[in-house]
């Protein structure tokens, strides 16, 4: 049985309170009353994200991005002349809790749309709930391939990438640079298992071998037994497929074991939140970012970074912030295109929706693919800058268009009903 319901880890509600303060948490969870005329009913987005659990830092960033978009949208006149409200519930990184909170948002708060989730198990659970209750669900941060693949739903869209896109983003660079003998240290739930399956497929295509592997339960704090096995198997690449604080803890212990001095450490995904949490000695490796703040050649990015930092005490936006920001704007754009909040009409408007450059904040075409509702966003492969100072902790080597590396719709396993 996979331990995907466990929500352990060293980032919990107390840590969140330290960062935001009690007033900050109250502001996030509050049900704000619109200041617009009483006759103008708000359009409501119910956001279910982890405020506690090992995924809390990532959820917190997605919420910040959504709230930043909410403020901008309302300042500019709302959606179809109506105020926007983003109502937040804590999923605690747990699929059952995520569904319970979604149910509350739908039945009590009467939200028009659902949005959010970080861990893939919660994403799949909310997707199923939303389909059963005919609510559009826009997944911000759960990556498992099947969400827009074999388990796709006509009411579900996704802003973050698939695990295939993440792994394809940097596989060639890692394998050609370091070798084709790999060891997988993988989080034991849908996200990690999907990443490992995708990397393994790509590795076998080039004649590579898997020399060992281990599944670590969510919330693991001691990785020593796994790392002893890594040293014994002596791979060319230690592929780290963890998430949240689990990844932070593992990278610290890998550095303590000195493994990163002898073996290349790499993986599908790194996040600025994690790099901020690591001491300089534990910053290393080759990874993929899903969005990065430093894009000197891309219009609108520097202005967005400046605006966000000004509103958030100098904090720089992360990929998770962008997920929340872009998703909120996507729902605005689709609602205005549909001239309605009716689920079927907004779903149709979301299909093929192209994010404008000031929202996409990256080069190329960024759109929700009609065939599987997956956003074609770019991947930002590169390596950690070990001596960099915040926020310059990662060096992007290229920006790979999502259309170039995503599996074609015919190979995802997604079959959506067609009108």
Buried (B, 14 or more C-beta within 10 A) or exposed (E): EBBBBBBBBBBBBEBBBEEBEEEEBEEBEEEEEBEBEEEEBBBBBBBBBBBBBBBBBBBBBBBBBBBBBBEBBBEEEBBBEBBBBBBBBBBBBBBEBBBBBBBBBBEEBEBBBBBBBBBBBBBBBBBBBBBEBEBBBBBBBBBBBBBBBEBBBBBBBBBBBBBBBBBBBBBBBBBEBBBBBBBBBBBBBBBBBBBBBBBBEBBEEEEBEBBBBBBBBBBBEEBEEBBEBBBEBEBBBBBBBBBBBBBBBBBBBBBBBEBBEEBBBBBBBBBBBBBBBBEEEBBBBBBBBBBBBBBEEBEBBBEBBEEBBEEBEEBBBBBBBBBBBBBBBBBBBBBEBBEBBBBBBBBBBBBEBEBEBEBBBBBBEBBBBBBBBBBBBBBBBBBBBBEBEEBEBBEBEEBBBBBEBBBEBEEBBBEBEEE
